[in-house]
Each structure stands twice: as C-alpha cells, then as structure tokens.
Amino acid sequence: MKIYTYPDKVLRITADPVENIDEGIQTLIDNMLQTMYDAPSGIGLAAPQVGETKRIIVYDLMHAKDKPKDSHVLINPEITAGEGEERYEEACLSVIDFSAEITRKAKVEVRGFDRHGKPVLIEADKMLAICLQHEIDHLNGTLIVDYVSPLKRSIYKKKLQKRRKRH
C-alpha cells in the first residue's frame, strides 16, 4: 500500500470507528501489516497513513529484519488513562526526513478490540506507550510536526518544497 506523506490532507482527517470487522477489514489489516514490514523502518502504522480513514492501528515493537514478527492490531483504540511524562525522539513514516523530541504520557491505558472483535486492555509504558500514543494521534489527524514550534515546522515545510522542486 502507498504510505501517504505530509502534507497530504488524508493525514488530517479524523478516522471513523470500525462498525463491523468484516473480510474487508481483515484484508486491510493484512495489507497494513505487510506495508509496515516492507517500510525501511517504523514500528507502527495507522490506517490514515495508507489512505483509509478507519480507526485501525498495527504495530510491532520488535520490527527488525533479523527478529521474528510480533505484530499487534488494535481496532477503535482509545486512551482511557495516562500519567507522567516522557520525552522521546520520534520519527514517522508519513513525515519523511524529520524527527523531533516529543513529550508524551509515560504510561497509558488503551482500550480497543483485536482483529477478531475481542476487547483488549493494554497498560503500556516505555516504547509501547509512545508507539500507541503516536499511532492513535494519526487516527485523530495529529502528526509529530504538530508538536514542534511553528519555526521548526516552517523550516521543515520549506525543506519539503525544495525537495519537490528537485524531483
């Protein structure tokens, strides 16, 4: 699947809840997982990043060529609790050649459903907490560039414009 990149408008749409986990949703999940694994880096992917405005995320914190796959799927995830703060340098498959130190909750509780519709409750900290918050942000139309200063965002936009002119 194509990974849409900033400033594409699909990345700013608030994703719709999944009402029915049917064959089409299963295919979308499989395609999202394959796309995440085919990407040069990245430990998570949200449906809006591949142009689908559905509340679905996939992730694999162990994503590396030499490690076995440990993929996870969350449908209609929502953060129901959070505490503390942690700063972490984040990058994004949809925001190319950009990273920023972002402050997020150190611990979060996330509820959602697995790919079979079974309720899931995750109490996450460290990298999993960061990943879940990052991917759920995508479902709400929020990107890592939204966490940086207007100046840093402006510099990044100019860098993108120069790149487009060269290509």
MODELLER restraints for C-alpha pairs under 7 A, 6 or more apart:
rsr = mdl.restraints
at = mdl.atoms
rsr.add(forms.Gaussian(group=physical.xy_distance, feature=features.Distance(at['CA:1:A'], at['CA:31:A']), mean=6.81, stdev=0.5))
rsr.add(forms.Gaussian(group=physical.xy_distance, feature=features.Distance(at['CA:1:A'], at['CA:35:A']), mean=5.86, stdev=0.5))
rsr.add(forms.Gaussian(group=physical.xy_distance, feature=features.Distance(at['CA:1:A'], at['CA:50:A']), mean=6.25, stdev=0.5))
rsr.add(forms.Gaussian(group=physical.xy_distance, feature=features.Distance(at['CA:2:A'], at['CA:50:A']), mean=5.68, stdev=0.5))
rsr.add(forms.Gaussian(group=physical.xy_distance, feature=features.Distance(at['CA:3:A'], at['CA:49:A']), mean=5.48, stdev=0.5))
rsr.add(forms.Gaussian(group=physical.xy_distance, feature=features.Distance(at['CA:3:A'], at['CA:50:A']), mean=4.81, stdev=0.5))
rsr.add(forms.Gaussian(group=physical.xy_distance, feature=features.Distance(at['CA:3:A'], at['CA:94:A']), mean=6.57, stdev=0.5))
rsr.add(forms.Gaussian(group=physical.xy_distance, feature=features.Distance(at['CA:4:A'], at['CA:49:A']), mean=5.30, stdev=0.5))
rsr.add(forms.Gaussian(group=physical.xy_distance, feature=features.Distance(at['CA:4:A'], at['CA:50:A']), mean=5.82, stdev=0.5))
rsr.add(forms.Gaussian(group=physical.xy_distance, feature=features.Distance(at['CA:4:A'], at['CA:51:A']), mean=6.64, stdev=0.5))
rsr.add(forms.Gaussian(group=physical.xy_distance, feature=features.Distance(at['CA:4:A'], at['CA:94:A']), mean=5.89, stdev=0.5))
rsr.add(forms.Gaussian(group=physical.xy_distance, feature=features.Distance(at['CA:5:A'], at['CA:94:A']), mean=4.13, stdev=0.5))
rsr.add(forms.Gaussian(group=physical.xy_distance, feature=features.Distance(at['CA:5:A'], at['CA:95:A']), mean=5.75, stdev=0.5))
rsr.add(forms.Gaussian(group=physical.xy_distance, feature=features.Distance(at['CA:6:A'], at['CA:94:A']), mean=5.90, stdev=0.5))
rsr.add(forms.Gaussian(group=physical.xy_distance, feature=features.Distance(at['CA:6:A'], at['CA:95:A']), mean=5.44, stdev=0.5))
rsr.add(forms.Gaussian(group=physical.xy_distance, feature=features.Distance(at['CA:10:A'], at['CA:48:A']), mean=6.36, stdev=0.5))
rsr.add(forms.Gaussian(group=physical.xy_distance, feature=features.Distance(at['CA:10:A'], at['CA:51:A']), mean=6.14, stdev=0.5))
rsr.add(forms.Gaussian(group=physical.xy_distance, feature=features.Distance(at['CA:11:A'], at['CA:48:A']), mean=5.76, stdev=0.5))
rsr.add(forms.Gaussian(group=physical.xy_distance, feature=features.Distance(at['CA:11:A'], at['CA:49:A']), mean=6.30, stdev=0.5))
rsr.add(forms.Gaussian(group=physical.xy_distance, feature=features.Distance(at['CA:11:A'], at['CA:138:A']), mean=6.90, stdev=0.5))
rsr.add(forms.Gaussian(group=physical.xy_distance, feature=features.Distance(at['CA:11:A'], at['CA:141:A']), mean=5.59, stdev=0.5))
rsr.add(forms.Gaussian(group=physical.xy_distance, feature=features.Distance(at['CA:12:A'], at['CA:141:A']), mean=3.88, stdev=0.5))
rsr.add(forms.Gaussian(group=physical.xy_distance, feature=features.Distance(at['CA:12:A'], at['CA:142:A']), mean=6.54, stdev=0.5))
rsr.add(forms.Gaussian(group=physical.xy_distance, feature=features.Distance(at['CA:13:A'], at['CA:140:A']), mean=6.85, stdev=0.5))
rsr.add(forms.Gaussian(group=physical.xy_distance, feature=features.Distance(at['CA:13:A'], at['CA:141:A']), mean=5.06, stdev=0.5))
rsr.add(forms.Gaussian(group=physical.xy_distance, feature=features.Distance(at['CA:14:A'], at['CA:139:A']), mean=5.74, stdev=0.5))
rsr.add(forms.Gaussian(group=physical.xy_distance, feature=features.Distance(at['CA:14:A'], at['CA:140:A']), mean=4.48, stdev=0.5))
rsr.add(forms.Gaussian(group=physical.xy_distance, feature=features.Distance(at['CA:14:A'], at['CA:141:A']), mean=5.21, stdev=0.5))
rsr.add(forms.Gaussian(group=physical.xy_distance, feature=features.Distance(at['CA:15:A'], at['CA:48:A']), mean=6.99, stdev=0.5))
rsr.add(forms.Gaussian(group=physical.xy_distance, feature=features.Distance(at['CA:15:A'], at['CA:53:A']), mean=4.40, stdev=0.5))
rsr.add(forms.Gaussian(group=physical.xy_distance, feature=features.Distance(at['CA:15:A'], at['CA:54:A']), mean=4.89, stdev=0.5))
rsr.add(forms.Gaussian(group=physical.xy_distance, feature=features.Distance(at['CA:15:A'], at['CA:55:A']), mean=5.35, stdev=0.5))
rsr.add(forms.Gaussian(group=physical.xy_distance, feature=features.Distance(at['CA:15:A'], at['CA:139:A']), mean=5.11, stdev=0.5))
rsr.add(forms.Gaussian(group=physical.xy_distance, feature=features.Distance(at['CA:15:A'], at['CA:140:A']), mean=6.34, stdev=0.5))
rsr.add(forms.Gaussian(group=physical.xy_distance, feature=features.Distance(at['CA:16:A'], at['CA:53:A']), mean=5.96, stdev=0.5))
rsr.add(forms.Gaussian(group=physical.xy_distance, feature=features.Distance(at['CA:16:A'], at['CA:54:A']), mean=4.94, stdev=0.5))
rsr.add(forms.Gaussian(group=physical.xy_distance, feature=features.Distance(at['CA:16:A'], at['CA:55:A']), mean=5.76, stdev=0.5))
rsr.add(forms.Gaussian(group=physical.xy_distance, feature=features.Distance(at['CA:17:A'], at['CA:54:A']), mean=6.00, stdev=0.5))
rsr.add(forms.Gaussian(group=physical.xy_distance, feature=features.Distance(at['CA:17:A'], at['CA:55:A']), mean=5.17, stdev=0.5))
rsr.add(forms.Gaussian(group=physical.xy_distance, feature=features.Distance(at['CA:17:A'], at['CA:76:A']), mean=5.70, stdev=0.5))
rsr.add(forms.Gaussian(group=physical.xy_distance, feature=features.Distance(at['CA:18:A'], at['CA:54:A']), mean=6.14, stdev=0.5))
rsr.add(forms.Gaussian(group=physical.xy_distance, feature=features.Distance(at['CA:18:A'], at['CA:55:A']), mean=6.16, stdev=0.5))
rsr.add(forms.Gaussian(group=physical.xy_distance, feature=features.Distance(at['CA:18:A'], at['CA:75:A']), mean=6.98, stdev=0.5))
rsr.add(forms.Gaussian(group=physical.xy_distance, feature=features.Distance(at['CA:18:A'], at['CA:76:A']), mean=6.43, stdev=0.5))
rsr.add(forms.Gaussian(group=physical.xy_distance, feature=features.Distance(at['CA:21:A'], at['CA:117:A']), mean=6.83, stdev=0.5))
rsr.add(forms.Gaussian(group=physical.xy_distance, feature=features.Distance(at['CA:33:A'], at['CA:58:A']), mean=6.43, stdev=0.5))
rsr.add(forms.Gaussian(group=physical.xy_distance, feature=features.Distance(at['CA:36:A'], at['CA:42:A']), mean=6.78, stdev=0.5))
rsr.add(forms.Gaussian(group=physical.xy_distance, feature=features.Distance(at['CA:36:A'], at['CA:44:A']), mean=6.70, stdev=0.5))
rsr.add(forms.Gaussian(group=physical.xy_distance, feature=features.Distance(at['CA:36:A'], at['CA:45:A']), mean=6.21, stdev=0.5))
rsr.add(forms.Gaussian(group=physical.xy_distance, feature=features.Distance(at['CA:42:A'], at['CA:93:A']), mean=6.43, stdev=0.5))
rsr.add(forms.Gaussian(group=physical.xy_distance, feature=features.Distance(at['CA:43:A'], at['CA:59:A']), mean=5.46, stdev=0.5))
rsr.add(forms.Gaussian(group=physical.xy_distance, feature=features.Distance(at['CA:43:A'], at['CA:60:A']), mean=5.17, stdev=0.5))
rsr.add(forms.Gaussian(group=physical.xy_distance, feature=features.Distance(at['CA:43:A'], at['CA:61:A']), mean=5.35, stdev=0.5))
rsr.add(forms.Gaussian(group=physical.xy_distance, feature=features.Distance(at['CA:43:A'], at['CA:63:A']), mean=5.80, stdev=0.5))
rsr.add(forms.Gaussian(group=physical.xy_distance, feature=features.Distance(at['CA:44:A'], at['CA:58:A']), mean=5.56, stdev=0.5))
rsr.add(forms.Gaussian(group=physical.xy_distance, feature=features.Distance(at['CA:44:A'], at['CA:59:A']), mean=3.96, stdev=0.5))
rsr.add(forms.Gaussian(group=physical.xy_distance, feature=features.Distance(at['CA:44:A'], at['CA:60:A']), mean=6.30, stdev=0.5))
rsr.add(forms.Gaussian(group=physical.xy_distance, feature=features.Distance(at['CA:44:A'], at['CA:131:A']), mean=6.81, stdev=0.5))
rsr.add(forms.Gaussian(group=physical.xy_distance, feature=features.Distance(at['CA:44:A'], at['CA:135:A']), mean=6.69, stdev=0.5))
rsr.add(forms.Gaussian(group=physical.xy_distance, feature=features.Distance(at['CA:45:A'], at['CA:57:A']), mean=5.73, stdev=0.5))
rsr.add(forms.Gaussian(group=physical.xy_distance, feature=features.Distance(at['CA:45:A'], at['CA:58:A']), mean=5.38, stdev=0.5))
rsr.add(forms.Gaussian(group=physical.xy_distance, feature=features.Distance(at['CA:45:A'], at['CA:59:A']), mean=6.32, stdev=0.5))
rsr.add(forms.Gaussian(group=physical.xy_distance, feature=features.Distance(at['CA:45:A'], at['CA:135:A']), mean=6.46, stdev=0.5))
rsr.add(forms.Gaussian(group=physical.xy_distance, feature=features.Distance(at['CA:46:A'], at['CA:56:A']), mean=5.94, stdev=0.5))
rsr.add(forms.Gaussian(group=physical.xy_distance, feature=features.Distance(at['CA:46:A'], at['CA:57:A']), mean=4.32, stdev=0.5))
rsr.add(forms.Gaussian(group=physical.xy_distance, feature=features.Distance(at['CA:46:A'], at['CA:58:A']), mean=6.43, stdev=0.5))
rsr.add(forms.Gaussian(group=physical.xy_distance, feature=features.Distance(at['CA:46:A'], at['CA:135:A']), mean=5.66, stdev=0.5))
rsr.add(forms.Gaussian(group=physical.xy_distance, feature=features.Distance(at['CA:46:A'], at['CA:138:A']), mean=6.23, stdev=0.5))
rsr.add(forms.Gaussian(group=physical.xy_distance, feature=features.Distance(at['CA:46:A'], at['CA:139:A']), mean=6.75, stdev=0.5))
rsr.add(forms.Gaussian(group=physical.xy_distance, feature=features.Distance(at['CA:47:A'], at['CA:53:A']), mean=6.20, stdev=0.5))
rsr.add(forms.Gaussian(group=physical.xy_distance, feature=features.Distance(at['CA:47:A'], at['CA:54:A']), mean=5.86, stdev=0.5))
rsr.add(forms.Gaussian(group=physical.xy_distance, feature=features.Distance(at['CA:47:A'], at['CA:55:A']), mean=6.73, stdev=0.5))
rsr.add(forms.Gaussian(group=physical.xy_distance, feature=features.Distance(at['CA:47:A'], at['CA:56:A']), mean=5.50, stdev=0.5))
rsr.add(forms.Gaussian(group=physical.xy_distance, feature=features.Distance(at['CA:47:A'], at['CA:57:A']), mean=6.20, stdev=0.5))
rsr.add(forms.Gaussian(group=physical.xy_distance, feature=features.Distance(at['CA:48:A'], at['CA:54:A']), mean=6.86, stdev=0.5))
rsr.add(forms.Gaussian(group=physical.xy_distance, feature=features.Distance(at['CA:48:A'], at['CA:138:A']), mean=6.75, stdev=0.5))
rsr.add(forms.Gaussian(group=physical.xy_distance, feature=features.Distance(at['CA:48:A'], at['CA:139:A']), mean=6.62, stdev=0.5))
rsr.add(forms.Gaussian(group=physical.xy_distance, feature=features.Distance(at['CA:49:A'], at['CA:94:A']), mean=6.54, stdev=0.5))
rsr.add(forms.Gaussian(group=physical.xy_distance, feature=features.Distance(at['CA:55:A'], at['CA:75:A']), mean=5.91, stdev=0.5))
rsr.add(forms.Gaussian(group=physical.xy_distance, feature=features.Distance(at['CA:55:A'], at['CA:76:A']), mean=4.91, stdev=0.5))
rsr.add(forms.Gaussian(group=physical.xy_distance, feature=features.Distance(at['CA:55:A'], at['CA:139:A']), mean=5.87, stdev=0.5))
rsr.add(forms.Gaussian(group=physical.xy_distance, feature=features.Distance(at['CA:56:A'], at['CA:74:A']), mean=5.79, stdev=0.5))
rsr.add(forms.Gaussian(group=physical.xy_distance, feature=features.Distance(at['CA:56:A'], at['CA:75:A']), mean=4.55, stdev=0.5))
rsr.add(forms.Gaussian(group=physical.xy_distance, feature=features.Distance(at['CA:56:A'], at['CA:76:A']), mean=6.11, stdev=0.5))
rsr.add(forms.Gaussian(group=physical.xy_distance, feature=features.Distance(at['CA:57:A'], at['CA:73:A']), mean=5.86, stdev=0.5))
rsr.add(forms.Gaussian(group=physical.xy_distance, feature=features.Distance(at['CA:57:A'], at['CA:74:A']), mean=5.35, stdev=0.5))
rsr.add(forms.Gaussian(group=physical.xy_distance, feature=features.Distance(at['CA:57:A'], at['CA:75:A']), mean=6.59, stdev=0.5))
rsr.add(forms.Gaussian(group=physical.xy_distance, feature=features.Distance(at['CA:57:A'], at['CA:135:A']), mean=6.42, stdev=0.5))
rsr.add(forms.Gaussian(group=physical.xy_distance, feature=features.Distance(at['CA:58:A'], at['CA:72:A']), mean=5.55, stdev=0.5))
rsr.add(forms.Gaussian(group=physical.xy_distance, feature=features.Distance(at['CA:58:A'], at['CA:73:A']), mean=4.51, stdev=0.5))
rsr.add(forms.Gaussian(group=physical.xy_distance, feature=features.Distance(at['CA:58:A'], at['CA:74:A']), mean=6.40, stdev=0.5))
rsr.add(forms.Gaussian(group=physical.xy_distance, feature=features.Distance(at['CA:59:A'], at['CA:71:A']), mean=5.74, stdev=0.5))
rsr.add(forms.Gaussian(group=physical.xy_distance, feature=features.Distance(at['CA:59:A'], at['CA:72:A']), mean=5.31, stdev=0.5))
rsr.add(forms.Gaussian(group=physical.xy_distance, feature=features.Distance(at['CA:59:A'], at['CA:73:A']), mean=6.66, stdev=0.5))
rsr.add(forms.Gaussian(group=physical.xy_distance, feature=features.Distance(at['CA:60:A'], at['CA:70:A']), mean=5.49, stdev=0.5))
rsr.add(forms.Gaussian(group=physical.xy_distance, feature=features.Distance(at['CA:60:A'], at['CA:71:A']), mean=4.66, stdev=0.5))
rsr.add(forms.Gaussian(group=physical.xy_distance, feature=features.Distance(at['CA:60:A'], at['CA:72:A']), mean=6.23, stdev=0.5))
rsr.add(forms.Gaussian(group=physical.xy_distance, feature=features.Distance(at['CA:62:A'], at['CA:69:A']), mean=6.90, stdev=0.5))
rsr.add(forms.Gaussian(group=physical.xy_distance, feature=features.Distance(at['CA:62:A'], at['CA:70:A']), mean=6.50, stdev=0.5))
rsr.add(forms.Gaussian(group=physical.xy_distance, feature=features.Distance(at['CA:63:A'], at['CA:69:A']), mean=6.63, stdev=0.5))
rsr.add(forms.Gaussian(group=physical.xy_distance, feature=features.Distance(at['CA:73:A'], at['CA:114:A']), mean=5.73, stdev=0.5))
rsr.add(forms.Gaussian(group=physical.xy_distance, feature=features.Distance(at['CA:73:A'], at['CA:115:A']), mean=6.17, stdev=0.5))
rsr.add(forms.Gaussian(group=physical.xy_distance, feature=features.Distance(at['CA:74:A'], at['CA:112:A']), mean=5.89, stdev=0.5))
rsr.add(forms.Gaussian(group=physical.xy_distance, feature=features.Distance(at['CA:74:A'], at['CA:113:A']), mean=5.56, stdev=0.5))
rsr.add(forms.Gaussian(group=physical.xy_distance, feature=features.Distance(at['CA:74:A'], at['CA:114:A']), mean=5.23, stdev=0.5))
rsr.add(forms.Gaussian(group=physical.xy_distance, feature=features.Distance(at['CA:74:A'], at['CA:115:A']), mean=6.94, stdev=0.5))
rsr.add(forms.Gaussian(group=physical.xy_distance, feature=features.Distance(at['CA:75:A'], at['CA:112:A']), mean=5.63, stdev=0.5))
rsr.add(forms.Gaussian(group=physical.xy_distance, feature=features.Distance(at['CA:75:A'], at['CA:113:A']), mean=4.97, stdev=0.5))
rsr.add(forms.Gaussian(group=physical.xy_distance, feature=features.Distance(at['CA:75:A'], at['CA:114:A']), mean=6.07, stdev=0.5))
rsr.add(forms.Gaussian(group=physical.xy_distance, feature=features.Distance(at['CA:75:A'], at['CA:115:A']), mean=6.83, stdev=0.5))
rsr.add(forms.Gaussian(group=physical.xy_distance, feature=features.Distance(at['CA:76:A'], at['CA:112:A']), mean=5.26, stdev=0.5))
rsr.add(forms.Gaussian(group=physical.xy_distance, feature=features.Distance(at['CA:76:A'], at['CA:113:A']), mean=6.60, stdev=0.5))
rsr.add(forms.Gaussian(group=physical.xy_distance, feature=features.Distance(at['CA:77:A'], at['CA:110:A']), mean=6.43, stdev=0.5))
rsr.add(forms.Gaussian(group=physical.xy_distance, feature=features.Distance(at['CA:77:A'], at['CA:111:A']), mean=5.51, stdev=0.5))
rsr.add(forms.Gaussian(group=physical.xy_distance, feature=features.Distance(at['CA:77:A'], at['CA:112:A']), mean=4.19, stdev=0.5))
rsr.add(forms.Gaussian(group=physical.xy_distance, feature=features.Distance(at['CA:78:A'], at['CA:110:A']), mean=5.45, stdev=0.5))
rsr.add(forms.Gaussian(group=physical.xy_distance, feature=features.Distance(at['CA:78:A'], at['CA:111:A']), mean=5.47, stdev=0.5))
rsr.add(forms.Gaussian(group=physical.xy_distance, feature=features.Distance(at['CA:78:A'], at['CA:112:A']), mean=6.38, stdev=0.5))
rsr.add(forms.Gaussian(group=physical.xy_distance, feature=features.Distance(at['CA:79:A'], at['CA:108:A']), mean=6.64, stdev=0.5))
rsr.add(forms.Gaussian(group=physical.xy_distance, feature=features.Distance(at['CA:79:A'], at['CA:109:A']), mean=5.74, stdev=0.5))
rsr.add(forms.Gaussian(group=physical.xy_distance, feature=features.Distance(at['CA:79:A'], at['CA:110:A']), mean=4.42, stdev=0.5))
rsr.add(forms.Gaussian(group=physical.xy_distance, feature=features.Distance(at['CA:79:A'], at['CA:111:A']), mean=6.54, stdev=0.5))
rsr.add(forms.Gaussian(group=physical.xy_distance, feature=features.Distance(at['CA:80:A'], at['CA:109:A']), mean=5.53, stdev=0.5))
rsr.add(forms.Gaussian(group=physical.xy_distance, feature=features.Distance(at['CA:80:A'], at['CA:110:A']), mean=5.71, stdev=0.5))
rsr.add(forms.Gaussian(group=physical.xy_distance, feature=features.Distance(at['CA:80:A'], at['CA:111:A']), mean=6.81, stdev=0.5))
rsr.add(forms.Gaussian(group=physical.xy_distance, feature=features.Distance(at['CA:81:A'], at['CA:108:A']), mean=5.53, stdev=0.5))
rsr.add(forms.Gaussian(group=physical.xy_distance, feature=features.Distance(at['CA:81:A'], at['CA:109:A']), mean=4.99, stdev=0.5))
rsr.add(forms.Gaussian(group=physical.xy_distance, feature=features.Distance(at['CA:82:A'], at['CA:105:A']), mean=5.84, stdev=0.5))
rsr.add(forms.Gaussian(group=physical.xy_distance, feature=features.Distance(at['CA:82:A'], at['CA:107:A']), mean=5.46, stdev=0.5))
rsr.add(forms.Gaussian(group=physical.xy_distance, feature=features.Distance(at['CA:82:A'], at['CA:108:A']), mean=4.20, stdev=0.5))
rsr.add(forms.Gaussian(group=physical.xy_distance, feature=features.Distance(at['CA:82:A'], at['CA:109:A']), mean=6.26, stdev=0.5))
rsr.add(forms.Gaussian(group=physical.xy_distance, feature=features.Distance(at['CA:83:A'], at['CA:105:A']), mean=5.60, stdev=0.5))
rsr.add(forms.Gaussian(group=physical.xy_distance, feature=features.Distance(at['CA:83:A'], at['CA:106:A']), mean=6.07, stdev=0.5))
rsr.add(forms.Gaussian(group=physical.xy_distance, feature=features.Distance(at['CA:83:A'], at['CA:107:A']), mean=5.38, stdev=0.5))
rsr.add(forms.Gaussian(group=physical.xy_distance, feature=features.Distance(at['CA:83:A'], at['CA:108:A']), mean=6.61, stdev=0.5))
rsr.add(forms.Gaussian(group=physical.xy_distance, feature=features.Distance(at['CA:84:A'], at['CA:105:A']), mean=5.40, stdev=0.5))
rsr.add(forms.Gaussian(group=physical.xy_distance, feature=features.Distance(at['CA:84:A'], at['CA:106:A']), mean=4.93, stdev=0.5))
rsr.add(forms.Gaussian(group=physical.xy_distance, feature=features.Distance(at['CA:84:A'], at['CA:107:A']), mean=6.54, stdev=0.5))
rsr.add(forms.Gaussian(group=physical.xy_distance, feature=features.Distance(at['CA:85:A'], at['CA:103:A']), mean=6.41, stdev=0.5))
rsr.add(forms.Gaussian(group=physical.xy_distance, feature=features.Distance(at['CA:85:A'], at['CA:104:A']), mean=5.58, stdev=0.5))
rsr.add(forms.Gaussian(group=physical.xy_distance, feature=features.Distance(at['CA:85:A'], at['CA:105:A']), mean=4.55, stdev=0.5))
rsr.add(forms.Gaussian(group=physical.xy_distance, feature=features.Distance(at['CA:85:A'], at['CA:106:A']), mean=4.65, stdev=0.5))
rsr.add(forms.Gaussian(group=physical.xy_distance, feature=features.Distance(at['CA:86:A'], at['CA:103:A']), mean=5.49, stdev=0.5))
rsr.add(forms.Gaussian(group=physical.xy_distance, feature=features.Distance(at['CA:86:A'], at['CA:104:A']), mean=5.49, stdev=0.5))
rsr.add(forms.Gaussian(group=physical.xy_distance, feature=features.Distance(at['CA:86:A'], at['CA:105:A']), mean=6.03, stdev=0.5))
rsr.add(forms.Gaussian(group=physical.xy_distance, feature=features.Distance(at['CA:86:A'], at['CA:106:A']), mean=4.93, stdev=0.5))
rsr.add(forms.Gaussian(group=physical.xy_distance, feature=features.Distance(at['CA:87:A'], at['CA:101:A']), mean=6.16, stdev=0.5))
rsr.add(forms.Gaussian(group=physical.xy_distance, feature=features.Distance(at['CA:87:A'], at['CA:102:A']), mean=5.34, stdev=0.5))
rsr.add(forms.Gaussian(group=physical.xy_distance, feature=features.Distance(at['CA:87:A'], at['CA:103:A']), mean=4.32, stdev=0.5))
rsr.add(forms.Gaussian(group=physical.xy_distance, feature=features.Distance(at['CA:87:A'], at['CA:104:A']), mean=6.38, stdev=0.5))
rsr.add(forms.Gaussian(group=physical.xy_distance, feature=features.Distance(at['CA:88:A'], at['CA:101:A']), mean=5.18, stdev=0.5))
rsr.add(forms.Gaussian(group=physical.xy_distance, feature=features.Distance(at['CA:88:A'], at['CA:102:A']), mean=5.52, stdev=0.5))
rsr.add(forms.Gaussian(group=physical.xy_distance, feature=features.Distance(at['CA:88:A'], at['CA:103:A']), mean=6.64, stdev=0.5))
rsr.add(forms.Gaussian(group=physical.xy_distance, feature=features.Distance(at['CA:89:A'], at['CA:99:A']), mean=6.46, stdev=0.5))
rsr.add(forms.Gaussian(group=physical.xy_distance, feature=features.Distance(at['CA:89:A'], at['CA:100:A']), mean=5.30, stdev=0.5))
rsr.add(forms.Gaussian(group=physical.xy_distance, feature=features.Distance(at['CA:89:A'], at['CA:101:A']), mean=4.07, stdev=0.5))
rsr.add(forms.Gaussian(group=physical.xy_distance, feature=features.Distance(at['CA:89:A'], at['CA:102:A']), mean=6.25, stdev=0.5))
rsr.add(forms.Gaussian(group=physical.xy_distance, feature=features.Distance(at['CA:90:A'], at['CA:99:A']), mean=5.37, stdev=0.5))
rsr.add(forms.Gaussian(group=physical.xy_distance, feature=features.Distance(at['CA:90:A'], at['CA:100:A']), mean=5.53, stdev=0.5))
rsr.add(forms.Gaussian(group=physical.xy_distance, feature=features.Distance(at['CA:90:A'], at['CA:101:A']), mean=6.14, stdev=0.5))
rsr.add(forms.Gaussian(group=physical.xy_distance, feature=features.Distance(at['CA:90:A'], at['CA:102:A']), mean=6.78, stdev=0.5))
rsr.add(forms.Gaussian(group=physical.xy_distance, feature=features.Distance(at['CA:91:A'], at['CA:98:A']), mean=6.14, stdev=0.5))
rsr.add(forms.Gaussian(group=physical.xy_distance, feature=features.Distance(at['CA:91:A'], at['CA:99:A']), mean=4.45, stdev=0.5))
rsr.add(forms.Gaussian(group=physical.xy_distance, feature=features.Distance(at['CA:91:A'], at['CA:100:A']), mean=6.83, stdev=0.5))
rsr.add(forms.Gaussian(group=physical.xy_distance, feature=features.Distance(at['CA:102:A'], at['CA:147:A']), mean=6.57, stdev=0.5))
rsr.add(forms.Gaussian(group=physical.xy_distance, feature=features.Distance(at['CA:104:A'], at['CA:130:A']), mean=6.84, stdev=0.5))
rsr.add(forms.Gaussian(group=physical.xy_distance, feature=features.Distance(at['CA:106:A'], at['CA:125:A']), mean=5.83, stdev=0.5))
rsr.add(forms.Gaussian(group=physical.xy_distance, feature=features.Distance(at['CA:106:A'], at['CA:126:A']), mean=6.53, stdev=0.5))
rsr.add(forms.Gaussian(group=physical.xy_distance, feature=features.Distance(at['CA:106:A'], at['CA:129:A']), mean=6.69, stdev=0.5))
rsr.add(forms.Gaussian(group=physical.xy_distance, feature=features.Distance(at['CA:107:A'], at['CA:124:A']), mean=5.62, stdev=0.5))
rsr.add(forms.Gaussian(group=physical.xy_distance, feature=features.Distance(at['CA:107:A'], at['CA:125:A']), mean=4.44, stdev=0.5))
rsr.add(forms.Gaussian(group=physical.xy_distance, feature=features.Distance(at['CA:107:A'], at['CA:129:A']), mean=5.91, stdev=0.5))
rsr.add(forms.Gaussian(group=physical.xy_distance, feature=features.Distance(at['CA:108:A'], at['CA:123:A']), mean=5.97, stdev=0.5))
rsr.add(forms.Gaussian(group=physical.xy_distance, feature=features.Distance(at['CA:108:A'], at['CA:124:A']), mean=5.36, stdev=0.5))
rsr.add(forms.Gaussian(group=physical.xy_distance, feature=features.Distance(at['CA:108:A'], at['CA:125:A']), mean=6.55, stdev=0.5))
rsr.add(forms.Gaussian(group=physical.xy_distance, feature=features.Distance(at['CA:108:A'], at['CA:129:A']), mean=5.91, stdev=0.5))
rsr.add(forms.Gaussian(group=physical.xy_distance, feature=features.Distance(at['CA:109:A'], at['CA:122:A']), mean=5.64, stdev=0.5))
rsr.add(forms.Gaussian(group=physical.xy_distance, feature=features.Distance(at['CA:109:A'], at['CA:123:A']), mean=4.57, stdev=0.5))
rsr.add(forms.Gaussian(group=physical.xy_distance, feature=features.Distance(at['CA:109:A'], at['CA:124:A']), mean=6.24, stdev=0.5))
rsr.add(forms.Gaussian(group=physical.xy_distance, feature=features.Distance(at['CA:110:A'], at['CA:121:A']), mean=5.82, stdev=0.5))
rsr.add(forms.Gaussian(group=physical.xy_distance, feature=features.Distance(at['CA:110:A'], at['CA:122:A']), mean=5.15, stdev=0.5))
rsr.add(forms.Gaussian(group=physical.xy_distance, feature=features.Distance(at['CA:110:A'], at['CA:123:A']), mean=6.56, stdev=0.5))
rsr.add(forms.Gaussian(group=physical.xy_distance, feature=features.Distance(at['CA:111:A'], at['CA:120:A']), mean=5.63, stdev=0.5))
rsr.add(forms.Gaussian(group=physical.xy_distance, feature=features.Distance(at['CA:111:A'], at['CA:121:A']), mean=4.64, stdev=0.5))
rsr.add(forms.Gaussian(group=physical.xy_distance, feature=features.Distance(at['CA:111:A'], at['CA:122:A']), mean=6.43, stdev=0.5))
rsr.add(forms.Gaussian(group=physical.xy_distance, feature=features.Distance(at['CA:112:A'], at['CA:119:A']), mean=5.87, stdev=0.5))
rsr.add(forms.Gaussian(group=physical.xy_distance, feature=features.Distance(at['CA:112:A'], at['CA:120:A']), mean=5.26, stdev=0.5))
rsr.add(forms.Gaussian(group=physical.xy_distance, feature=features.Distance(at['CA:112:A'], at['CA:121:A']), mean=6.75, stdev=0.5))
rsr.add(forms.Gaussian(group=physical.xy_distance, feature=features.Distance(at['CA:113:A'], at['CA:119:A']), mean=4.44, stdev=0.5))
rsr.add(forms.Gaussian(group=physical.xy_distance, feature=features.Distance(at['CA:113:A'], at['CA:120:A']), mean=5.16, stdev=0.5))
rsr.add(forms.Gaussian(group=physical.xy_distance, feature=features.Distance(at['CA:114:A'], at['CA:120:A']), mean=6.40, stdev=0.5))
rsr.add(forms.Gaussian(group=physical.xy_distance, feature=features.Distance(at['CA:137:A'], at['CA:143:A']), mean=6.64, stdev=0.5))
rsr.add(forms.Gaussian(group=physical.xy_distance, feature=features.Distance(at['CA:145:A'], at['CA:153:A']), mean=6.09, stdev=0.5))
